[in-house]
């Protein structure tokens, strides 16, 4: 049985059909007007609707037009049940709307039952409604004929009245008014059909009422929704129409809105003034109306689909005018005028929309991305409605080959793509989405397609269309594919990289958990790799990394994983571990293999490594925890002498926390003024004169006391804090030089140590220049001490930096000379002012012939390059005597003085700035 909806504003009519339908076993629903009926159809989806034509709010014709405009319910069959129009006229209009049958009231119950049965068994037909213009023309024709029929009926009534002598005058007047209204209606309807401009239409309506209807004044006022609820007169005709400009109308609850005009707008009901002279609502314009002989008035609201546009006002000299028949005709005229206003405004909006769409379509056509517009019609398989030219260029399909079809044809048979389901889900739910799909052109060639899907909604909020933007990612995907080939292996060594390592480690942990086994994670770091890399260059460093990788791969078992994490760090995953001794054996084997001598680019060298071991599940149940703990164990091995391995132990974390706390404290030291400089004198060996000092940093920790530089300088190097600390040292030394100069202590210089990282910074020269400018000290009073490894890390850049320093007058000293991998070729090109003999050579000058030879060579080489030689770490008179005999220029060390605070160094300068260097005297 079927579900049937009965729409009629008379309950009796509905009850009859509902009873007949229920008797036949159908489920019957009821609605009192077209608007209510549309809501029920969308919610209940009945198979058949039996609908009256003339109803309030939304009549039968408008109901069917909205029904057919909604794709989801457009197929619903409709029967008209009416008694208002001639059957032929109804059938004509119904046919234009695709209505199945027409039942003319009153109708025999058997006919109703039979018609319902016939319509239900008929196959669903696609009855597209006629265009709005065609329907409007036919509707207007029917309205005109109706008016004509109405007029004929009134004429007949007038003729009957005329036959009665006692009512002849009344009948004649009524007939005259009806004929007048009929004439006005006919002309107005013809004008409505041809109207193209709203103001011109309203002016014509007023003119027809005055000229053809013989009314005194007719005007149209539009109601605005401003703060004053203004009713503005926009068109008027007749004697005294000009006076309307002096009257202010409103539809608000105020003095100007209490008349018939405001009441008609508010109530949407006609307001009739039978006697202008006595009606209290006409107070403000009574005098002007009576002065021109006006007796009665009618104000008719202009309403279409519950929207009030304004009012049509008519004034006549006939007393007791505007009877029921005349008001009915004038009311229909007002409705037609309201419909005309609605149509013309909709047309203006449509024209603007069309112009906007034309511009948008031009932009879409010119887009370099393919754009596809599809209907959101699942029953029709969401067919393509439009594609732009870029679609054809991208896919090879012409518009006629894709329009009406679904874009899934671009997928071909390649349905095993995860993003396809995401796209389907977005379409089902009417959501936006962005996916990447493998698609195929018309010639079957593959292209990667980034699809951006956007859903479009109609005024009711329902998804009506989908817009897809295609972006060809083929070139990018090709590049990504090339990268993906190397995604799981290190480009330098060919070992597994982090991605593959993590995957292997996760799999090993899963197997160990399943089999109650264990996994060993080993982290190896090459000792002092940075020194090798900086001294011999990155080419040798890369060779070293590759050789270590080869040796590691040769050490492990089949099934173990060796990975390079980056730099000089390697990791080994040892699954299926049954005894801790197996991990220890492999760790020892690895360290032995790494430390075997190797020859790289002509350099014979021996390197060592430090290795940390963490075991699953003992030392952690996640990959991240295992790696972290192996790293902690590796650092512990480095702290205890390197070239060794350590298993992770929980107490190691405490050591790491101490180190982290020290790091955090160092970060605060700069802000809280915990750092200070001590100064170690530099003395000329020839005369014992103090010529300068080396500024050495000290950290006075609020809790730990004085922290040794040996503890925090390596930490600063590792964390990068050495750069801001180095800047602080430069600025502090310059300020101290300025303070000494202001005290009259001149003639001394201060040397500051610059780390390799700070030396290679882009803004080093800027930092120096700003410090010298602010302190107003000569540039030659400031010496920079850079290590041999610092200048050799990038020799060509070093040459540029040294040249710039020479230009601003800063002196440069090469520290730790002879301890690294020097190149005499570069040394002669470096603009170095002095060379410092490292204290490791000075310490054994008198006991080691090799160290003595190196010291003599350094002094000779530096003097040949016009460089000053400074010996550091001088602690004995024998060392002093050796340095004097071989013409070393300057010295510093405990034999002269330990590093002292700035005030003590100033006192030394005030005492004469000289030290006795007698061979037999112990210097303080």
KAQUI-V506833 format. One record per residue. N is the residue number from 1. PSI is psi in whole degrees, 0 to 359 (* if undefined). Layout:
N/PSI ; N/PSI
This chain:
1/157 ; 2/166 ; 3/123 ; 4/134 ; 5/129 ; 6/122 ; 7/118 ; 8/137 ; 9/355 ; 10/120 ; 11/326 ; 12/317 ; 13/320 ; 14/318 ; 15/321 ; 16/309 ; 17/321 ; 18/318 ; 19/317 ; 20/318 ; 21/317 ; 22/323 ; 23/326 ; 24/1 ; 25/9 ; 26/156 ; 27/121 ; 28/133 ; 29/157 ; 30/147 ; 31/145 ; 32/345 ; 33/177 ; 34/322 ; 35/314 ; 36/322 ; 37/319 ; 38/319 ; 39/320 ; 40/321 ; 41/315 ; 42/327 ; 43/319 ; 44/340 ; 45/60 ; 46/157 ; 47/337 ; 48/141 ; 49/128 ; 50/117 ; 51/135 ; 52/163 ; 53/305 ; 54/108 ; 55/157 ; 56/164 ; 57/279 ; 58/115 ; 59/182 ; 60/320 ; 61/312 ; 62/324 ; 63/312 ; 64/322 ; 65/316 ; 66/324 ; 67/312 ; 68/338 ; 69/346 ; 70/111 ; 71/330 ; 72/337 ; 73/8 ; 74/335 ; 75/353 ; 76/131 ; 77/145 ; 78/139 ; 79/129 ; 80/137 ; 81/101 ; 82/159 ; 83/9 ; 84/327 ; 85/163 ; 86/148 ; 87/321 ; 88/318 ; 89/319 ; 90/316 ; 91/322 ; 92/310 ; 93/322 ; 94/321 ; 95/322 ; 96/334 ; 97/358 ; 98/33 ; 99/138 ; 100/304 ; 101/168 ; 102/128 ; 103/126 ; 104/124 ; 105/145 ; 106/152 ; 107/141 ; 108/135 ; 109/323 ; 110/322 ; 111/320 ; 112/312 ; 113/316 ; 114/320 ; 115/319 ; 116/315 ; 117/318 ; 118/317 ; 119/323 ; 120/328 ; 121/347 ; 122/146 ; 123/143 ; 124/125 ; 125/147 ; 126/102 ; 127/79 ; 128/136 ; 129/155 ; 130/167 ; 131/158 ; 132/320 ; 133/316 ; 134/316 ; 135/318 ; 136/320 ; 137/316 ; 138/322 ; 139/315 ; 140/322 ; 141/318 ; 142/319 ; 143/318 ; 144/316 ; 145/322 ; 146/316 ; 147/319 ; 148/318 ; 149/320 ; 150/317 ; 151/319 ; 152/320 ; 153/317 ; 154/324 ; 155/320 ; 156/319 ; 157/321 ; 158/322 ; 159/320 ; 160/319 ; 161/324 ; 162/335 ; 163/343 ; 164/119 ; 165/319 ; 166/341 ; 167/16 ; 168/314 ; 169/319 ; 170/318 ; 171/319 ; 172/318 ; 173/318 ; 174/317 ; 175/320 ; 176/320 ; 177/320 ; 178/316 ; 179/321 ; 180/315 ; 181/321 ; 182/318 ; 183/317 ; 184/317 ; 185/315 ; 186/315 ; 187/322 ; 188/320 ; 189/320 ; 190/322 ; 191/322 ; 192/320 ; 193/325 ; 194/356 ; 195/140 ; 196/349 ; 197/130 ; 198/310 ; 199/323 ; 200/320 ; 201/314 ; 202/322 ; 203/318 ; 204/319 ; 205/314 ; 206/319 ; 207/318 ; 208/319 ; 209/324 ; 210/313 ; 211/315 ; 212/326 ; 213/351 ; 214/29 ; 215/160 ; 216/304 ; 217/142 ; 218/132 ; 219/156 ; 220/128 ; 221/138 ; 222/139 ; 223/126 ; 224/155 ; 225/53 ; 226/185 ; 227/328 ; 228/1 ; 229/52 ; 230/142 ; 231/110 ; 232/127 ; 233/120 ; 234/338 ; 235/141 ; 236/154 ; 237/153 ; 238/171 ; 239/125 ; 240/6 ; 241/330 ; 242/333 ; 243/340 ; 244/332 ; 245/337 ; 246/353 ; 247/136 ; 248/126 ; 249/152 ; 250/156 ; 251/12 ; 252/174 ; 253/75 ; 254/183 ; 255/322 ; 256/347 ; 257/7 ; 258/359 ; 259/185 ; 260/326 ; 261/307 ; 262/321 ; 263/323 ; 264/322 ; 265/315 ; 266/317 ; 267/344 ; 268/27 ; 269/146 ; 270/142 ; 271/122 ; 272/130 ; 273/104 ; 274/327 ; 275/106 ; 276/326 ; 277/332 ; 278/343 ; 279/122 ; 280/342 ; 281/350 ; 282/19 ; 283/319 ; 284/332 ; 285/18 ; 286/314 ; 287/315 ; 288/325 ; 289/314 ; 290/324 ; 291/338 ; 292/8 ; 293/18 ; 294/136 ; 295/321 ; 296/162 ; 297/154 ; 298/133 ; 299/116 ; 300/124 ; 301/143 ; 302/98 ; 303/133 ; 304/122 ; 305/51 ; 306/5 ; 307/124 ; 308/116 ; 309/331 ; 310/213 ; 311/153 ; 312/117 ; 313/134 ; 314/131 ; 315/137 ; 316/157 ; 317/354 ; 318/122 ; 319/149 ; 320/32 ; 321/182 ; 322/59 ; 323/181 ; 324/315 ; 325/319 ; 326/318 ; 327/324 ; 328/316 ; 329/317 ; 330/328 ; 331/319 ; 332/324 ; 333/317 ; 334/319 ; 335/320 ; 336/321 ; 337/317 ; 338/319 ; 339/321 ; 340/319 ; 341/314 ; 342/314 ; 343/316 ; 344/320 ; 345/321 ; 346/325 ; 347/320 ; 348/315 ; 349/319 ; 350/319 ; 351/318 ; 352/319 ; 353/318 ; 354/322 ; 355/317 ; 356/317 ; 357/324 ; 358/317 ; 359/319 ; 360/320 ; 361/323 ; 362/317 ; 363/319 ; 364/317 ; 365/327 ; 366/355 ; 367/144 ; 368/345 ; 369/146 ; 370/133 ; 371/130 ; 372/131 ; 373/126 ; 374/151 ; 375/139 ; 376/71 ; 377/95 ; 378/325 ; 379/329 ; 380/11 ; 381/33 ; 382/64 ; 383/151 ; 384/132 ; 385/333 ; 386/143 ; 387/146 ; 388/170 ; 389/329 ; 390/333 ; 391/317 ; 392/319 ; 393/324 ; 394/319 ; 395/339 ; 396/353 ; 397/129 ; 398/159 ; 399/317 ; 400/344 ; 401/348 ; 402/330 ; 403/133 ; 404/351 ; 405/172 ; 406/145 ; 407/358 ; 408/345 ; 409/339 ; 410/343 ; 411/334 ; 412/230 ; 413/10 ; 414/73 ; 415/357 ; 416/50 ; 417/127 ; 418/329 ; 419/346 ; 420/316 ; 421/324 ; 422/319 ; 423/318 ; 424/317 ; 425/321 ; 426/319 ; 427/317 ; 428/320 ; 429/359 ; 430/38 ; 431/165 ; 432/154 ; 433/157 ; 434/119 ; 435/164 ; 436/124 ; 437/151 ; 438/120 ; 439/168 ; 440/131 ; 441/177 ; 442/329 ; 443/13 ; 444/4 ; 445/144 ; 446/139 ; 447/144 ; 448/128 ; 449/117 ; 450/112 ; 451/121 ; 452/112 ; 453/131 ; 454/135 ; 455/139 ; 456/139 ; 457/145 ; 458/177 ; 459/333 ; 460/356 ; 461/359 ; 462/141 ; 463/123 ; 464/329 ; 465/162 ; 466/137 ; 467/125 ; 468/135 ; 469/123 ; 470/132 ; 471/120 ; 472/113 ; 473/17 ; 474/313 ; 475/318 ; 476/319 ; 477/323 ; 478/319 ; 479/319 ; 480/324 ; 481/322 ; 482/321 ; 483/324 ; 484/332 ; 485/333 ; 486/8 ; 487/333 ; 488/3 ; 489/147 ; 490/131 ; 491/329 ; 492/314 ; 493/341 ; 494/358 ; 495/169 ; 496/146 ; 497/190 ; 498/319 ; 499/307 ; 500/323 ; 501/313 ; 502/319 ; 503/314 ; 504/321 ; 505/318 ; 506/316 ; 507/319 ; 508/321 ; 509/322 ; 510/315 ; 511/320 ; 512/321 ; 513/321 ; 514/323 ; 515/9 ; 516/39 ; 517/200 ; 518/165 ; 519/138 ; 520/134 ; 521/120 ; 522/131 ; 523/120 ; 524/133 ; 525/131 ; 526/129 ; 527/134 ; 528/36 ; 529/324 ; 530/323 ; 531/318 ; 532/315 ; 533/316 ; 534/325 ; 535/312 ; 536/350 ; 537/164 ; 538/332 ; 539/313 ; 540/322 ; 541/317 ; 542/320 ; 543/320 ; 544/315 ; 545/317 ; 546/321 ; 547/318 ; 548/319 ; 549/317 ; 550/318 ; 551/322 ; 552/317 ; 553/329 ; 554/343 ; 555/328 ; 556/167 ; 557/165 ; 558/130 ; 559/340 ; 560/159 ; 561/128 ; 562/128 ; 563/150 ; 564/122 ; 565/341 ; 566/151 ; 567/236 ; 568/24 ; 569/133 ; 570/152 ; 571/142 ; 572/128 ; 573/122 ; 574/93 ; 575/173 ; 576/51 ; 577/125 ; 578/345 ; 579/142 ; 580/332 ; 581/330 ; 582/319 ; 583/319 ; 584/320 ; 585/316 ; 586/319 ; 587/315 ; 588/320 ; 589/320 ; 590/313 ; 591/323 ; 592/320 ; 593/318 ; 594/322 ; 595/358 ; 596/142 ; 597/148 ; 598/155 ; 599/120 ; 600/120 ; 601/41 ; 602/358 ; 603/124 ; 604/126 ; 605/159 ; 606/126 ; 607/158 ; 608/170 ; 609/158 ; 610/137 ; 611/135 ; 612/144 ; 613/132 ; 614/142 ; 615/137 ; 616/135 ; 617/5 ; 618/316 ; 619/6 ; 620/146 ; 621/8 ; 622/155 ; 623/318 ; 624/319 ; 625/318 ; 626/314 ; 627/317 ; 628/315 ; 629/325 ; 630/323 ; 631/319 ; 632/316 ; 633/322 ; 634/318 ; 635/326 ; 636/321 ; 637/321 ; 638/318 ; 639/332 ; 640/24 ; 641/355 ; 642/176 ; 643/45 ; 644/172 ; 645/155 ; 646/139 ; 647/147 ; 648/140 ; 649/144 ; 650/328 ; 651/343 ; 652/328 ; 653/326 ; 654/319 ; 655/319 ; 656/324 ; 657/322 ; 658/318 ; 659/320 ; 660/321 ; 661/321 ; 662/320 ; 663/314 ; 664/322 ; 665/323 ; 666/325 ; 667/326 ; 668/340 ; 669/319 ; 670/318 ; 671/326 ; 672/14 ; 673/46 ; 674/351 ; 675/149 ; 676/162 ; 677/135 ; 678/156 ; 679/123 ; 680/121 ; 681/148 ; 682/126 ; 683/138 ; 684/130 ; 685/336 ; 686/321 ; 687/0 ; 688/10 ; 689/137 ; 690/115 ; 691/353 ; 692/190 ; 693/154 ; 694/124 ; 695/122 ; 696/129 ; 697/144 ; 698/150 ; 699/115 ; 700/93 ; 701/137 ; 702/339 ; 703/314 ; 704/350 ; 705/210 ; 706/117 ; 707/131 ; 708/139 ; 709/331 ; 710/337 ; 711/323 ; 712/340 ; 713/314 ; 714/324 ; 715/320 ; 716/320 ; 717/315 ; 718/320 ; 719/351 ; 720/358 ; 721/348 ; 722/333 ; 723/305 ; 724/328 ; 725/318 ; 726/321 ; 727/320 ; 728/319 ; 729/313 ; 730/311 ; 731/318 ; 732/317 ; 733/319 ; 734/319 ; 735/323 ; 736/320 ; 737/318 ; 738/317 ; 739/317 ; 740/319 ; 741/322 ; 742/336 ; 743/358 ; 744/7 ; 745/88 ; 746/180 ; 747/7 ; 748/156 ; 749/162 ; 750/131 ; 751/132 ; 752/142 ; 753/134 ; 754/124 ; 755/163 ; 756/321 ; 757/316 ; 758/325 ; 759/328 ; 760/1 ; 761/146 ; 762/327 ; 763/18 ; 764/313 ; 765/322 ; 766/320 ; 767/316 ; 768/314 ; 769/318 ; 770/320 ; 771/317 ; 772/320 ; 773/318 ; 774/320 ; 775/343 ; 776/41 ; 777/154 ; 778/144 ; 779/328 ; 780/350 ; 781/351 ; 782/124 ; 783/139 ; 784/128 ; 785/117 ; 786/145 ; 787/159 ; 788/318 ; 789/330 ; 790/319 ; 791/337 ; 792/354 ; 793/329 ; 794/81 ; 795/319 ; 796/319 ; 797/325 ; 798/319 ; 799/318 ; 800/316 ; 801/315 ; 802/324 ; 803/320 ; 804/320 ; 805/322 ; 806/324 ; 807/324 ; 808/355 ; 809/4 ; 810/135 ; 811/147 ; 812/133 ; 813/138 ; 814/113 ; 815/159 ; 816/33 ; 817/135 ; 818/352 ; 819/347 ; 820/211 ; 821/76 ; 822/155 ; 823/116 ; 824/333 ; 825/315 ; 826/326 ; 827/322 ; 828/340 ; 829/343 ; 830/135 ; 831/76 ; 832/138 ; 833/328 ; 834/159 ; 835/137 ; 836/128 ; 837/121 ; 838/144 ; 839/342 ; 840/331 ; 841/321 ; 842/326 ; 843/326 ; 844/28 ; 845/320 ; 846/356 ; 847/343 ; 848/119 ; 849/327 ; 850/314 ; 851/323 ; 852/319 ; 853/318 ; 854/318 ; 855/314 ; 856/320 ; 857/318 ; 858/317 ; 859/315 ; 860/315 ; 861/314 ; 862/317 ; 863/326 ; 864/336 ; 865/15 ; 866/40 ; 867/146 ; 868/145 ; 869/129 ; 870/128 ; 871/131 ; 872/154 ; 873/26 ; 874/121 ; 875/347 ; 876/159 ; 877/330 ; 878/319 ; 879/319 ; 880/316 ; 881/317 ; 882/315 ; 883/324 ; 884/315 ; 885/330 ; 886/19 ; 887/38 ; 888/142 ; 889/310 ; 890/164 ; 891/161 ; 892/148 ; 893/177 ; 894/338 ; 895/325 ; 896/303 ; 897/146 ; 898/167 ; 899/133 ; 900/158 ; 901/163 ; 902/322 ; 903/319 ; 904/321 ; 905/323 ; 906/320 ; 907/321 ; 908/319 ; 909/322 ; 910/330 ; 911/2 ; 912/340 ; 913/25 ; 914/153 ; 915/142 ; 916/126 ; 917/38 ; 918/136 ; 919/334 ; 920/353 ; 921/136 ; 922/116 ; 923/145 ; 924/*
